[in-house]
C-alpha cells in the first residue's frame, strides 16, 4: 500500500481547484494499492486557495501565498497528518505531486512566483523522507524496478 497525492488521482484539491490526474496512479487506487491524501486540505486550507511557495528567510523556511500570507502552520499541520496516517498504516512509500510546496521532491519553486525552480523538497515530502518513508515523483515510481 502507498499513499498518493490526491490531485494525482483526479481529486480537485489543487490550489486552483483543479487536479493533476495520472491514470497510472488512479489505477493504483482503483486496484486497492494506494490511498489518496491532500496535505494542504488536511492542514486546513480550502480549495481553491492562493498559490503558495516556500521562501527562506534568516535560514528558516516559510510557506507564503502570493498574497504574502504565511501559511507555514497549515502546511506543517498537513505534513504531520500525512506522516501520522503513514505510520498508522505502516506505509513505506508515497507518490507525490512534483514541484509542490507540500509534495515536491528534488525541485520546488523558489518563492518568487516566477516559475523558477530550485533544489529542495516540499514540507510533506521533507518530513516523510526524514522519517524513513520513500518519496517518489510519479515517473520515478513507475520507472523503478520493484
DRENRO-728268 format. One record per residue: y, z, x of N, C-alpha, C in turn; residue in three letters. Coordinates in nm, 2 decimals. Example, Ala and Ser with C-alpha at 12.3 -4.5 7.8 and 13.67 -1.06 7.14 Angstrom:
<pts>
+---------+--------+--------+----------+--------+---------+---------+--------+--------+------+
| n_north |   n_up | n_east | ca_north |  ca_up | ca_east | c_north |   c_up | c_east | code |
+---------+--------+--------+----------+--------+---------+---------+--------+--------+------+
|   -0.57 |   0.78 |   1.32 |    -0.45 |   0.78 |    1.23 |   -0.33 |   0.78 |   1.32 |  ALA |
|   -0.22 |   0.71 |   1.28 |    -0.11 |   0.71 |    1.37 |    0.00 |   0.79 |   1.29 |  SER |
+---------+--------+--------+----------+--------+---------+---------+--------+--------+------+
</pts>
This chain:
<pts>
+---------+--------+--------+----------+--------+---------+---------+--------+--------+------+
| n_north |   n_up | n_east | ca_north |  ca_up | ca_east | c_north |   c_up | c_east | code |
+---------+--------+--------+----------+--------+---------+---------+--------+--------+------+
|   -0.12 |   0.00 |   0.09 |     0.00 |   0.00 |    0.00 |    0.12 |   0.00 |   0.09 |  UNK |
|    0.22 |  -0.08 |   0.05 |     0.35 |  -0.09 |    0.12 |    0.46 |  -0.07 |   0.02 |  UNK |
|    0.58 |  -0.02 |   0.07 |     0.70 |  -0.02 |   -0.01 |    0.78 |  -0.14 |   0.02 |  UNK |
|    0.85 |  -0.20 |  -0.08 |     0.93 |  -0.32 |   -0.05 |    1.06 |  -0.30 |  -0.12 |  UNK |
|    1.16 |  -0.37 |  -0.06 |     1.30 |  -0.37 |   -0.12 |    1.28 |  -0.43 |  -0.26 |  UNK |
|    1.34 |  -0.36 |  -0.36 |     1.33 |  -0.41 |   -0.50 |    1.39 |  -0.55 |  -0.52 |  UNK |
|    1.49 |  -0.58 |  -0.45 |     1.56 |  -0.71 |   -0.46 |    1.46 |  -0.83 |  -0.42 |  UNK |
|    1.37 |  -0.80 |  -0.33 |     1.28 |  -0.90 |   -0.28 |    1.18 |  -0.94 |  -0.39 |  UNK |
|    1.16 |  -0.86 |  -0.49 |     1.06 |  -0.89 |   -0.60 |    1.13 |  -0.94 |  -0.72 |  UNK |
|    1.26 |  -0.96 |  -0.71 |     1.33 |  -1.02 |   -0.82 |    1.41 |  -0.91 |  -0.91 |  UNK |
|    1.41 |  -0.79 |  -0.87 |     1.48 |  -0.69 |   -0.94 |    1.63 |  -0.71 |  -0.91 |  UNK |
|    1.71 |  -0.71 |  -1.01 |     1.86 |  -0.74 |   -0.99 |    1.93 |  -0.61 |  -0.94 |  UNK |
|    1.90 |  -0.57 |  -0.82 |     1.96 |  -0.45 |   -0.77 |    2.05 |  -0.47 |  -0.65 |  UNK |
|    2.06 |  -0.60 |  -0.61 |     2.15 |  -0.63 |   -0.50 |    2.30 |  -0.60 |  -0.54 |  UNK |
|    2.38 |  -0.58 |  -0.44 |     2.52 |  -0.53 |   -0.46 |    2.59 |  -0.61 |  -0.57 |  UNK |
|    2.56 |  -0.74 |  -0.57 |     2.64 |  -0.83 |   -0.66 |    2.56 |  -0.85 |  -0.80 |  UNK |
|    2.46 |  -0.77 |  -0.82 |     2.38 |  -0.78 |   -0.94 |    2.27 |  -0.88 |  -0.94 |  UNK |
|    2.26 |  -0.95 |  -0.83 |     2.15 |  -1.05 |   -0.81 |    2.03 |  -0.99 |  -0.74 |  UNK |
|    1.95 |  -1.08 |  -0.69 |     1.83 |  -1.04 |   -0.61 |    1.80 |  -1.14 |  -0.50 |  UNK |
|    1.70 |  -1.11 |  -0.42 |     1.66 |  -1.19 |   -0.31 |    1.51 |  -1.23 |  -0.32 |  UNK |
|    1.48 |  -1.28 |  -0.44 |     1.34 |  -1.30 |   -0.48 |    1.26 |  -1.37 |  -0.37 |  UNK |
|    1.14 |  -1.32 |  -0.34 |     1.05 |  -1.38 |   -0.24 |    0.91 |  -1.37 |  -0.31 |  UNK |
|    0.86 |  -1.49 |  -0.35 |     0.74 |  -1.49 |   -0.42 |    0.62 |  -1.42 |  -0.35 |  UNK |
|    0.62 |  -1.43 |  -0.22 |     0.51 |  -1.37 |   -0.15 |    0.51 |  -1.21 |  -0.17 |  UNK |
|    0.63 |  -1.16 |  -0.17 |     0.64 |  -1.01 |   -0.19 |    0.62 |  -0.98 |  -0.33 |  UNK |
|    0.67 |  -1.06 |  -0.42 |     0.64 |  -1.04 |   -0.57 |    0.49 |  -1.03 |  -0.59 |  UNK |
|    0.42 |  -1.12 |  -0.52 |     0.27 |  -1.13 |   -0.54 |    0.20 |  -1.00 |  -0.49 |  UNK |
|    0.26 |  -0.94 |  -0.38 |     0.20 |  -0.81 |   -0.33 |    0.21 |  -0.71 |  -0.44 |  UNK |
|    0.33 |  -0.70 |  -0.51 |     0.34 |  -0.60 |   -0.62 |    0.25 |  -0.64 |  -0.73 |  UNK |
|    0.24 |  -0.76 |  -0.77 |     0.16 |  -0.81 |   -0.88 |    0.01 |  -0.78 |  -0.85 |  UNK |
|   -0.03 |  -0.78 |  -0.73 |    -0.17 |  -0.75 |   -0.69 |   -0.19 |  -0.60 |  -0.67 |  UNK |
|   -0.09 |  -0.52 |  -0.69 |    -0.11 |  -0.38 |   -0.67 |   -0.10 |  -0.33 |  -0.53 |  UNK |
|   -0.05 |  -0.41 |  -0.44 |    -0.05 |  -0.38 |   -0.30 |    0.09 |  -0.32 |  -0.25 |  UNK |
|    0.19 |  -0.33 |  -0.34 |     0.33 |  -0.29 |   -0.30 |    0.40 |  -0.22 |  -0.42 |  UNK |
|    0.49 |  -0.14 |  -0.38 |     0.58 |  -0.07 |   -0.48 |    0.72 |  -0.10 |  -0.44 |  UNK |
|    0.80 |  -0.15 |  -0.54 |     0.94 |  -0.18 |   -0.51 |    1.03 |  -0.06 |  -0.52 |  UNK |
|    1.13 |  -0.05 |  -0.43 |     1.23 |   0.06 |   -0.43 |    1.37 |   0.00 |  -0.40 |  UNK |
|    1.47 |   0.06 |  -0.44 |     1.61 |   0.02 |   -0.40 |    1.68 |   0.14 |  -0.35 |  UNK |
|    1.69 |   0.16 |  -0.22 |     1.76 |   0.28 |   -0.17 |    1.90 |   0.30 |  -0.22 |  UNK |
|    1.98 |   0.20 |  -0.24 |     2.11 |   0.21 |   -0.29 |    2.11 |   0.27 |  -0.43 |  UNK |
|    2.03 |   0.22 |  -0.52 |     2.02 |   0.28 |   -0.65 |    1.96 |   0.42 |  -0.65 |  UNK |
|    1.86 |   0.45 |  -0.56 |     1.80 |   0.58 |   -0.55 |    1.91 |   0.68 |  -0.50 |  UNK |
|    2.00 |   0.63 |  -0.42 |     2.11 |   0.71 |   -0.37 |    2.22 |   0.74 |  -0.47 |  UNK |
|    2.22 |   0.67 |  -0.59 |     2.32 |   0.70 |   -0.69 |    2.42 |   0.59 |  -0.71 |  UNK |
|    2.41 |   0.48 |  -0.64 |     2.51 |   0.37 |   -0.65 |    2.47 |   0.28 |  -0.77 |  UNK |
|    2.57 |   0.23 |  -0.84 |     2.54 |   0.14 |   -0.95 |    2.52 |   0.00 |  -0.91 |  UNK |
|    2.48 |  -0.08 |  -0.99 |     2.46 |  -0.23 |   -0.97 |    2.53 |  -0.30 |  -1.09 |  UNK |
|    2.62 |  -0.39 |  -1.06 |     2.67 |  -0.43 |   -0.93 |    2.76 |  -0.33 |  -0.87 |  UNK |
|    2.79 |  -0.34 |  -0.74 |     2.87 |  -0.25 |   -0.67 |    2.95 |  -0.33 |  -0.56 |  UNK |
|    3.05 |  -0.27 |  -0.50 |     3.12 |  -0.34 |   -0.40 |    3.03 |  -0.36 |  -0.28 |  UNK |
|    3.04 |  -0.47 |  -0.20 |     2.97 |  -0.48 |   -0.08 |    3.01 |  -0.37 |   0.02 |  UNK |
|    2.91 |  -0.33 |   0.10 |     2.93 |  -0.23 |    0.20 |    2.87 |  -0.27 |   0.33 |  UNK |
|    2.93 |  -0.22 |   0.44 |     2.88 |  -0.25 |    0.57 |    2.89 |  -0.12 |   0.65 |  UNK |
|    2.81 |  -0.11 |   0.76 |     2.81 |   0.00 |    0.85 |    2.92 |  -0.01 |   0.95 |  UNK |
|    3.00 |   0.09 |   0.97 |     3.11 |   0.10 |    1.06 |    3.08 |   0.22 |   1.16 |  UNK |
|    3.12 |   0.20 |   1.28 |     3.11 |   0.31 |    1.38 |    3.25 |   0.35 |   1.41 |  UNK |
|    3.27 |   0.49 |   1.39 |     3.40 |   0.55 |    1.43 |    3.37 |   0.68 |   1.50 |  UNK |
|    3.43 |   0.69 |   1.62 |     3.41 |   0.81 |    1.70 |    3.26 |   0.84 |   1.72 |  UNK |
|    3.19 |   0.73 |   1.75 |     3.04 |   0.74 |    1.78 |    2.96 |   0.80 |   1.66 |  UNK |
|    3.02 |   0.79 |   1.54 |     2.95 |   0.83 |    1.42 |    2.94 |   0.71 |   1.32 |  UNK |
|    2.83 |   0.70 |   1.26 |     2.80 |   0.58 |    1.17 |    2.84 |   0.62 |   1.03 |  UNK |
|    2.92 |   0.53 |   0.97 |     2.96 |   0.54 |    0.83 |    2.92 |   0.41 |   0.75 |  UNK |
|    2.90 |   0.43 |   0.62 |     2.88 |   0.31 |    0.54 |    3.01 |   0.31 |   0.45 |  UNK |
|    3.08 |   0.19 |   0.46 |     3.21 |   0.18 |    0.39 |    3.21 |   0.05 |   0.31 |  UNK |
|    3.26 |   0.06 |   0.18 |     3.27 |  -0.05 |    0.10 |    3.39 |  -0.14 |   0.14 |  UNK |
|    3.39 |  -0.26 |   0.09 |     3.50 |  -0.35 |    0.12 |    3.63 |  -0.30 |   0.06 |  UNK |
|    3.63 |  -0.19 |  -0.02 |     3.75 |  -0.13 |   -0.08 |    3.78 |   0.00 |   0.00 |  UNK |
|    3.71 |   0.01 |   0.12 |     3.74 |   0.12 |    0.21 |    3.69 |   0.26 |   0.15 |  UNK |
|    3.59 |   0.26 |   0.06 |     3.54 |   0.38 |    0.01 |    3.41 |   0.42 |   0.09 |  UNK |
|    3.41 |   0.54 |   0.14 |     3.30 |   0.59 |    0.22 |    3.18 |   0.62 |   0.12 |  UNK |
|    3.07 |   0.54 |   0.14 |     2.95 |   0.56 |    0.06 |    2.83 |   0.61 |   0.14 |  UNK |
|    2.87 |   0.67 |   0.26 |     2.76 |   0.71 |    0.35 |    2.67 |   0.81 |   0.28 |  UNK |
|    2.72 |   0.90 |   0.21 |     2.63 |   1.00 |    0.14 |    2.53 |   0.94 |   0.05 |  UNK |
|    2.57 |   0.84 |  -0.03 |     2.48 |   0.77 |   -0.12 |    2.37 |   0.69 |  -0.04 |  UNK |
|    2.41 |   0.63 |   0.07 |     2.31 |   0.56 |    0.15 |    2.21 |   0.65 |   0.21 |  UNK |
|    2.26 |   0.76 |   0.26 |     2.17 |   0.86 |    0.32 |    2.08 |   0.93 |   0.22 |  UNK |
|    2.13 |   0.95 |   0.10 |     2.05 |   1.01 |   -0.01 |    1.94 |   0.91 |  -0.05 |  UNK |
|    1.98 |   0.79 |  -0.06 |     1.88 |   0.68 |   -0.09 |    1.77 |   0.67 |   0.01 |  UNK |
|    1.81 |   0.68 |   0.14 |     1.72 |   0.67 |    0.25 |    1.62 |   0.79 |   0.25 |  UNK |
|    1.68 |   0.91 |   0.22 |     1.59 |   1.03 |    0.21 |    1.49 |   1.02 |   0.10 |  UNK |
|    1.53 |   0.96 |  -0.02 |     1.44 |   0.94 |   -0.13 |    1.33 |   0.84 |  -0.10 |  UNK |
|    1.36 |   0.74 |  -0.03 |     1.26 |   0.64 |    0.01 |    1.16 |   0.70 |   0.11 |  UNK |
|    1.21 |   0.78 |   0.21 |     1.13 |   0.85 |    0.30 |    1.03 |   0.95 |   0.23 |  UNK |
|    1.09 |   1.02 |   0.14 |     1.01 |   1.12 |    0.06 |    0.90 |   1.05 |  -0.02 |  UNK |
|    0.93 |   0.94 |  -0.08 |     0.83 |   0.87 |   -0.15 |    0.72 |   0.81 |  -0.06 |  UNK |
|    0.76 |   0.76 |   0.06 |     0.67 |   0.71 |    0.15 |    0.57 |   0.82 |   0.20 |  UNK |
|    0.63 |   0.93 |   0.23 |     0.54 |   1.05 |    0.27 |    0.45 |   1.09 |   0.16 |  UNK |
|    0.49 |   1.10 |   0.04 |     0.40 |   1.14 |   -0.07 |    0.29 |   1.04 |  -0.09 |  UNK |
|    0.32 |   0.92 |  -0.07 |     0.22 |   0.81 |   -0.10 |    0.14 |   0.77 |   0.03 |  UNK |
|    0.17 |   0.84 |   0.14 |     0.11 |   0.81 |    0.27 |    0.13 |   0.66 |   0.31 |  UNK |
|    0.25 |   0.61 |   0.29 |     0.29 |   0.47 |    0.32 |    0.32 |   0.46 |   0.47 |  UNK |
|    0.26 |   0.36 |   0.53 |     0.28 |   0.34 |    0.68 |    0.36 |   0.22 |   0.71 |  UNK |
|    0.38 |   0.13 |   0.61 |     0.45 |   0.01 |    0.63 |    0.55 |  -0.02 |   0.51 |  UNK |
|    0.66 |  -0.08 |   0.54 |     0.76 |  -0.12 |    0.44 |    0.81 |  -0.26 |   0.48 |  UNK |
|    0.85 |  -0.33 |   0.37 |     0.91 |  -0.46 |    0.39 |    1.05 |  -0.45 |   0.33 |  UNK |
|    1.15 |  -0.47 |   0.41 |     1.29 |  -0.45 |    0.36 |    1.37 |  -0.58 |   0.38 |  UNK |
|    1.48 |  -0.58 |   0.30 |     1.58 |  -0.69 |    0.30 |    1.66 |  -0.70 |   0.43 |  UNK |
|    1.65 |  -0.82 |   0.49 |     1.73 |  -0.84 |    0.62 |    1.88 |  -0.82 |   0.60 |  UNK |
|    1.95 |  -0.77 |   0.70 |     2.09 |  -0.76 |    0.72 |    2.16 |  -0.66 |   0.63 |  UNK |
|    2.09 |  -0.59 |   0.54 |     2.14 |  -0.49 |    0.45 |    2.19 |  -0.37 |   0.53 |  UNK |
|    2.30 |  -0.30 |   0.48 |     2.34 |  -0.17 |    0.54 |    2.24 |  -0.06 |   0.51 |  UNK |
|    2.15 |  -0.09 |   0.42 |     2.04 |   0.01 |    0.39 |    1.91 |  -0.04 |   0.46 |  UNK |
|    1.87 |  -0.16 |   0.43 |     1.74 |  -0.21 |    0.47 |    1.73 |  -0.29 |   0.59 |  UNK |
|    1.84 |  -0.34 |   0.64 |     1.83 |  -0.43 |    0.76 |    1.77 |  -0.37 |   0.88 |  UNK |
|    1.69 |  -0.45 |   0.95 |     1.63 |  -0.41 |    1.08 |    1.66 |  -0.51 |   1.19 |  UNK |
|    1.71 |  -0.46 |   1.30 |     1.74 |  -0.55 |    1.41 |    1.88 |  -0.61 |   1.41 |  UNK |
|    1.92 |  -0.66 |   1.29 |     2.06 |  -0.72 |    1.28 |    2.12 |  -0.67 |   1.15 |  UNK |
|    2.24 |  -0.63 |   1.16 |     2.32 |  -0.59 |    1.04 |    2.46 |  -0.64 |   1.06 |  UNK |
|    2.54 |  -0.64 |   0.95 |     2.68 |  -0.68 |    0.96 |    2.76 |  -0.57 |   1.03 |  UNK |
|    2.87 |  -0.62 |   1.09 |     2.94 |  -0.53 |    1.19 |    3.05 |  -0.44 |   1.13 |  UNK |
|    3.07 |  -0.44 |   1.00 |     3.17 |  -0.36 |    0.93 |    3.30 |  -0.42 |   0.91 |  UNK |
|    3.32 |  -0.55 |   0.95 |     3.44 |  -0.62 |    0.94 |    3.45 |  -0.70 |   0.81 |  UNK |
|    3.34 |  -0.72 |   0.75 |     3.32 |  -0.80 |    0.63 |    3.36 |  -0.95 |   0.66 |  UNK |
|    3.32 |  -0.99 |   0.78 |     3.35 |  -1.13 |    0.83 |    3.22 |  -1.20 |   0.85 |  UNK |
|    3.11 |  -1.14 |   0.80 |     2.97 |  -1.20 |    0.81 |    2.92 |  -1.20 |   0.96 |  UNK |
|    2.98 |  -1.12 |   1.04 |     2.95 |  -1.11 |    1.18 |    2.83 |  -1.01 |   1.20 |  UNK |
|    2.72 |  -1.06 |   1.26 |     2.60 |  -0.98 |    1.28 |    2.61 |  -0.91 |   1.41 |  UNK |
|    2.55 |  -0.79 |   1.42 |     2.54 |  -0.71 |    1.54 |    2.40 |  -0.65 |   1.54 |  UNK |
|    2.36 |  -0.61 |   1.66 |     2.23 |  -0.54 |    1.67 |    2.24 |  -0.41 |   1.60 |  UNK |
|    2.14 |  -0.37 |   1.53 |     2.13 |  -0.24 |    1.46 |    2.04 |  -0.24 |   1.34 |  UNK |
|    2.03 |  -0.12 |   1.28 |     1.94 |  -0.11 |    1.16 |    2.02 |  -0.04 |   1.05 |  UNK |
|    1.98 |  -0.07 |   0.93 |     2.04 |  -0.01 |    0.81 |    2.00 |   0.14 |   0.81 |  UNK |
|    2.06 |   0.21 |   0.72 |     2.04 |   0.35 |    0.71 |    1.89 |   0.39 |   0.67 |  UNK |
|    1.84 |   0.32 |   0.57 |     1.70 |   0.35 |    0.53 |    1.60 |   0.30 |   0.64 |  UNK |
|    1.62 |   0.18 |   0.69 |     1.53 |   0.13 |    0.80 |    1.53 |   0.22 |   0.91 |  UNK |
|    1.65 |   0.27 |   0.96 |     1.66 |   0.36 |    1.07 |    1.58 |   0.49 |   1.05 |  UNK |
|    1.60 |   0.55 |   0.93 |     1.53 |   0.67 |    0.90 |    1.38 |   0.66 |   0.90 |  UNK |
|    1.33 |   0.55 |   0.84 |     1.19 |   0.52 |    0.83 |    1.13 |   0.50 |   0.97 |  UNK |
|    1.20 |   0.42 |   1.05 |     1.15 |   0.40 |    1.19 |    1.14 |   0.53 |   1.26 |  UNK |
|    1.24 |   0.61 |   1.25 |     1.25 |   0.74 |    1.32 |    1.13 |   0.84 |   1.27 |  UNK |
|    1.08 |   0.81 |   1.16 |     0.97 |   0.89 |    1.10 |    0.84 |   0.82 |   1.11 |  UNK |
|    0.83 |   0.72 |   1.20 |     0.70 |   0.66 |    1.23 |    0.65 |   0.56 |   1.13 |  UNK |
|    0.73 |   0.51 |   1.04 |     0.69 |   0.41 |    0.94 |    0.73 |   0.28 |   1.00 |  UNK |
|    0.64 |   0.18 |   0.99 |     0.66 |   0.05 |    1.05 |    0.75 |  -0.03 |   0.95 |  UNK |
|    0.86 |  -0.08 |   0.99 |     0.95 |  -0.15 |    0.91 |    0.95 |  -0.30 |   0.95 |  UNK |
|    0.92 |  -0.38 |   0.85 |     0.92 |  -0.53 |    0.86 |    1.03 |  -0.60 |   0.78 |  UNK |
|    1.08 |  -0.71 |   0.84 |     1.15 |  -0.80 |    0.76 |    1.05 |  -0.89 |   0.70 |  UNK |
|    1.07 |  -0.96 |   0.59 |     0.97 |  -1.04 |    0.53 |    0.90 |  -1.14 |   0.62 |  UNK |
|    0.97 |  -1.21 |   0.70 |     0.90 |  -1.31 |    0.79 |    0.81 |  -1.24 |   0.89 |  UNK |
|    0.85 |  -1.13 |   0.94 |     0.77 |  -1.05 |    1.04 |    0.64 |  -1.01 |   0.97 |  UNK |
|    0.65 |  -0.96 |   0.85 |     0.53 |  -0.91 |    0.78 |    0.43 |  -1.02 |   0.76 |  UNK |
|    0.47 |  -1.13 |   0.72 |     0.38 |  -1.24 |    0.68 |    0.34 |  -1.32 |   0.81 |  UNK |
|    0.41 |  -1.31 |   0.92 |     0.37 |  -1.38 |    1.04 |    0.28 |  -1.29 |   1.13 |  UNK |
|    0.28 |  -1.16 |   1.11 |     0.20 |  -1.07 |    1.20 |    0.05 |  -1.07 |   1.15 |  UNK |
|   -0.04 |  -1.08 |   1.25 |    -0.18 |  -1.07 |    1.21 |   -0.21 |  -0.93 |   1.18 |  UNK |
|   -0.29 |  -0.91 |   1.08 |    -0.33 |  -0.77 |    1.04 |   -0.48 |  -0.75 |   1.06 |  UNK |
+---------+--------+--------+----------+--------+---------+---------+--------+--------+------+
</pts>
